Amino acid sequence: MTRATRAAGRKGALPGEVRIIGGHWKRSKLPVAAKPGLRPTMDRVRETLFNWLGQDLSGWRCLDAFAGTGALGFEAASRGADQVVLLERDAALAGALRATQQRLQATQVRIEVTDALAWMSRRAPSCFDLVLLDPPFDAGLAQAALTTAAPLVVSGGFIYVESNEPCGDDIVRDLGLTRYRSARAGSVHFELLQQQAAVTTSPTSTSSS
């Protein structure tokens, strides 16, 4: 976590920017707009997540369903993901995502201005290796998002969920998922869930940790 992020957390305000922490675009800045409900994933949480996944996501197809600043999606692209879809229904935030995409020349990233739940409900099953879910905490969308996202993940693929409470064991089991890793940072619960499969390695890489 950066000093600015720690200070912002103490004051209840947002940092003006966050940085990509690994991969091709390491240290590249992502702007953080002053928008209600916008809460970029903390540096140390992102670092933990991508340690869990392995540092090289080459060949992966990823979905960042509540993109906001794009911190999760651009982090995945920075680490080699072949396709990354960012969903953001706020037009101004989507415009900022496009500006970042152009600045980084991130040709593997696609941005959709849309409602995440509606978009996911229309997708064909088993089309992503990794779905990233970090909806606004006060919107109460975590369970609905998880339920909608589960069919989109390939066998052995992953769903990351960040919320103010852990996913219930019943819903995880009923969706055919297993809890691969989980942790907590203050009031933030973050979990990596895996679609059940015959193998327990990453869907397109064996370098998970």
N, C-alpha and C positions, 0 to 999 in steps of 0.2 A: 504494500500500500504506500502511495506517495505521501510526502509531507502535506501537500495540498489536500489530498483526500482525507487524511487524518484530521486536519484542521476543519475541513468542511463538515466532517461527521460530528465534531464537537459542537459546532455552531448551528447544526441543523440545516446547513446550506449545501449546495452542490459545488463541486470543483468546476472551474471553467473548461477543463479538458481532462481527458484520461489518455493513457498511452498504451499502444500495443506492446506486450511484454516479451514476445518471442517470435522467432521466425524471420521471414524475408523483410518484413516491415517493422522490425523491433524498434521501439522508441518513437514510432510515428504517432502524431497527436490526433486525437478524435475530439471534436468540440462537444461540450455538454450544455445544451440549452436550458434556460430556466423555465421548465415546463412542469406542471403538476403531475406527480406520479412517476416522473423520469428519475431513475435511480440506477446508474451504471454499476455493473458488477465490479466489486472491489478487486484491486490488483492481486491480492493474495488469494482470493477465491478463484480468480481465473488461472492463476499459476497452479493452484492445486488441481483444478479440473483438467488442465492439459498435461499435468504430470500423470493423472489417472489414465488419460486417453493415450498417452505416448506423444512424443514431440512431433512426429511426422505423420500428417494426415493425408499423404499423397494418395490420390484415387478416391477419396471420400466425397460423398454427396451430402451436403449439410443444409439444414434449415434453421434460421434464427427467426422464430415466429413472432416475437415481440421485440423488434430490433432496437428501438430507441436510439442510442448513440452508435449502435453497431459494434460495440466492444467485443461481444462474443463471436459474431459472424466474421468480422474482419480478422479477429485472432485466429479463427479456424482457417481462413483463406491464407493468412500470413504463414501458417504452418503447412501449407501445401495442398489443402483441399481443392479438388478439381472443380466442384460446383458448389456455390453458396447462395442460397436464396434468403434475402432479408425482407421480412414483412413488417410494414409500418403504416398504420392508418392515418397518422397525423401528417398532413401534406408538407408542413414546414420541416418536420424532422426527416421526412423522406427526401426533401430537397437537400438537407445537410448530408444525408447518407450518399446521395448522388455526387455531391461535391467531393466527398472523401474518396469515393470510388474513382472519380476522374483523376484526382490528385495522385492517388496511388497506382493508377492505371491497372486497376483490379478487374481484368476482363472476365475472370471466373465468377464475379459477384453480380447477381441480378437483384434489383430492388422492385418490390411490388407495393403500391399504395392500396392497402386493402385491410379488411378485418381478418385477423389471424384465424379465428375459429371457423369463419365461413370459408376462407381459402383452403384450410386443411381438410374440411369436410368434403370438398370437391375433388381432392387428389386421389389418384390411383394408389392402391396399397403397395407397401414394400418398395418405396422409391427413394428413401434416404438411409444413409448409414448413421447419421447423427441428427437429432432434433434438439434444439436448444430452447428451453421454455423459461422465460423470466418475465412474467406478466406483472403489471403494477400490483403491489401488495394489497392496496385498498380496494381493488376491483373484484376480489374473490374468484379469480378465473383459473387458479392453478389446477383444480380437479377437472374442470371442463376441458382445459387445454390438454392435460395429460390423456384424458379419455379420447379426445379427437386425434391426438398425435400418435397414439400407440399403433394403429394400423399402418401408418406410413413408414415404419421402421423395418428394415430387413431383419431376417433371422440373425441373431447375434449382434445386431446394431444397438445403439444407445439413445436414451433420452435423458437429457440433463434438465433438472427441475430446481429452480431457486424460488423460495417462498418464505413466508414468515412462520410456517409450521411444516413439519415433515409430512410426506405422503403417507396415507394410511396403508397398513399392511394388506387390508382386504382389497382395496382398489388396485394395488400393485399386483397382487396375485391374480385377481379377476381379469386383468388386462394381459396376462401371460408374461409378465415382467418379473425380473429378480432384482434385488437391490445389490448393485455391483460395488458401490462405494457411497459413503455419506459422511458429512461433517457439518459443523456449525461455526459461524463467525458472528459473535454477538447475537443479535436477534434474527440473523439470516441462516436459514437451513438450506443446504444445497446437497443434491443427491444425483448420482449417476445410476440410472436403471438400464437393464439390458433385456432385450427380447430373448426369450429362452431359445437355446440352440444346442446342437450336439457338441459344439466347441465353445470354449469360454474366452478365446482370444478376440482381439478387435476385428471388426468385419473385413477390413482390407489390409490390416497391418498386424504384425505379431509383436510390436514394440510397445505394449502397454506396461504401465508400472503401477 
